[in-house]
Amino acid sequence: LKGLTLSATGGLGFAYNANDRYMPMASKNPETNPYAEAYYGTTSNKNWIVEPQLRYNRYVGKGSLSILLGGSLQHTFTKGTTTYGAGYPDDNLIGSINNATSTFIYERQGEYKYVAAFGQVNYNWRNKYIANINLRRDGSSRFGPGRQFGNFGSAGLAWIASEEPAIKKALPQWVSFLKFRGSYGT
């Protein structure tokens, strides 16, 4: 169809982090805590996003009509592990978890999902009067049960006063664009 455009953007990401933190005996009070400690940690993060859009533009009467439909899909998964070692009898042994007299392992993971669908209708009549309506539905795993989805909308009207011949003549030279706009939305 003439005036119809389909497009999509997307991305894929992966990150990996490894870190070690050492607290040697030399940094401790020998009376209260005479042993060395160490933390060994790793974190991995995988994410992807896809955002398709369908746009339709057409002249209707003395104005232009634009309709946009789109969406967004996102997913992120993060996993981390921290191994804690304590009781190293010597600072020279702190580089390996195997030399600790006691160890603890902490694991954590998190997942985030997001989905959205939206639509927008915009009509610009004679490059002076503009009306638009926006509707969308968003869902996120970060919101509580029973509240993971929400509907949102807005409507707006605008008048480009500087395009009116009488106003254009009356405007000071330093004003090149004058627009009045009102909108309401949730």
N, C-alpha and C positions, 0 to 999 in steps of 0.2 A: 504494500500500500504506500502511496505517496505520502510523505510526511511522517511515516512510522519508523522509529529507530529502536533497536534492541541493543542493549549493551550490558556488560557485566564486568565487575572488578572482583579480584580475589587475592588472597594472600595466604602464605603458609610460613610458619615460623617455628624454630626450634632453638632452645637455649639450654646450655648445660653449664653448671658452676660447681667447682670443687674448691673447698677451702679447709684450712687447718688453723687451729688456734692453740697456742701453747702457753702454759703457765708454769715455768720451771720453779724448782725448789728455791733457787736464788732470789725469786721475786716474792717469796712467802715468809711469814713469820715462823721461824723454826720451833717456837714454843707451842703455837696453836695449830699449825697445819704444815708439818714438815715434808709433805709429799708433793710431787709434781702432778699436774693435770693436763689433759689435752682433749680437744674436740676435733673431730674429723667429720666434715659435712659435704653432702652432695645435693644438688637440686636440679631437676630437669623440668622444662616447660615446653609443651607442644601446643600450638594454636593454629587455627585456620579460620578464614572468613570468606564468604561469598556474598556479593551484593548485585543481584540482577535488577535491571531497570528497563521499562518499556515506555517510550515517550511518543506522543502523537501531537503534531503541530498542523494547524490548518487555519486558513482565513475564512471567517464566517461574517458575512455582512461587511461592515467597515472596520472590523477588528480581527484580532488573532486569538485563536483558541489553542491552549496548550493543556494536554492531559498527561499526567505522569503516574505510572504504577511501578512500585518497586518493593524490594524486600531486603532483608539482611539475615544471614545465618552465621553465627559465631560459636566456636567451641574452644575452650582452653582447659588443659589438664596439667596440673603441677604435682610433682612428687618430690619429696625430700627425705633424706635420712641423715641423722646425726648420731655419731658414735662417740660416747664419752668414756675416757679412760682416766682412772685415778690410781694413786698409790705407786707411782713410778719411784723406785728407790734411788734413782740417779738421773740427773738432767741429761746425760748422754743417751739415755734409753727412751726419751720422750718422743722420738720420731716414729715409733711403731705402736699400734694398739696392742700388739701381742706382748709387749713388755709391761703392760699395766696389771696391777694385782686385782682390780675390779673394773668391769665395763658395763655400760648401759647403752642400749640402742633405742633411739626415738625415731619413729617413722610418721610421716604426715603426707596427706595428699588432699588435693582440692580440685574440683571440677566446676567450670562455669559454662553455662549455655545461654545463648541469647537468640531470639527470633523476632523479627518485625516485618510487618506488611504496611505499606502506606500508599496513599493516593492523593493527588493534587490536581485541581482544576483551576486554570487561570484564564481570564478573558480580559484582553486589553482593547478597548474600543477607541479608535482614532488617536492612539498614543496619548490620551488624556484621562480616560476613566478605566480603572482597573478593579476587577473583582476576583477574589480567590477563595477557595475552600480547600482545607487540608484535613485528611482523616488518617489515623494510624492506629495500629494495634501492636503493642510491644509485650514481649514475654521475657522474663529473666529468672534464672535459677537463684539469684541473690535475694529475691523477695520471698517473704514467708508463705507458707502453705495457704492456699485460698486467695492469695493476692499476687500470684506470679504473672498475671496478665492484666493489662490495662488498655483502655480505649481512650484516645485523645483526638481532639479536633479543634479547628479554628476556622474563622471566616474573617475576611478583611475587605475593605473598600479603600480606594485611593483616588485622588484627583490631582493630576499634574497641572497645577494652576499656571505655571509658566508657559504652557502650550496654548493658552487662551490668548488670542490676538490683543484684546484690550488690556489684559493684565501684563502681557509681555512688554507692551509699550510703556506701562506705568511703573515697571520695576526699575530700581536703580541699576546702573551699569554693572556694579559689582555683584549683583545677584543673577546667576545664570540658570538656576534651577530652583523651583519652588513646588513642593509636593505636600499635600495634606493626606494623612493616612490614619485610619482607625481599624482596630481589629479586636476580636474577642476569641478566647480559646481556653482549652483545658489541657 
